[in-house]
């Protein structure tokens, strides 16, 4: 049982490049989400999914795209990287008992540290 | 926008002392969760308290919730150097988009001096 696995752990991109941050969980969790963490800003929600085939925007979705074709995987795509997207990105997952949503404890990956030059 | 706001932003105590962190939030919640983050790592869940609960314990951790004041506190008793970390509160709303989003505060950075 690996929990939530994020890859890569570190990445450096040039402005304008695109890339996909991978997130996989092996706990059969319905709810998955992506956050970015910037100094002094806490964690801000980018996108989330309440189940396979269902995604929605969080607080800071611009410049990012997600899809959820399977329960296990929830990749985050940067369409055209900008220096403002330099951050640490965290993926999280949880069960959704009863109402669909993050009503249970979240399991976090160890993050992807992304620098955009 | 951030729902929860922790106070203080930073806290430094001696080993063996108690540490208290506070969290205030703005709208009605379904539950409130506390997390710990060690440097360079992901967040780890500590305690979840539901809106109809007033107090919860887990080992050396005690969480209280006052929905009338829209506030919560996390108490760590007999602190250890290993408790050095950032602590975050997070809330789940009761309706609309807020009920599908876990919104975090900016955190309290706790330093426990041996």
Interface residues (C-beta under 8 A of the other chain):
Chain A: X4 X33 X35 X40 X41 X42 X43 X44 X45 X48 X50 X56 X58 X59 X90 X92 X99 X100 X101 X102 X103 X104 X105 X106 X107 X108 X109 X110 X111
Chain B: X1 X2 X30 X31 X33 X35 X41 X42 X43 X44 X45 X48 X88 X90 X92 X97 X99 X100 X101 X102 X103 X104 X105 X106 X107
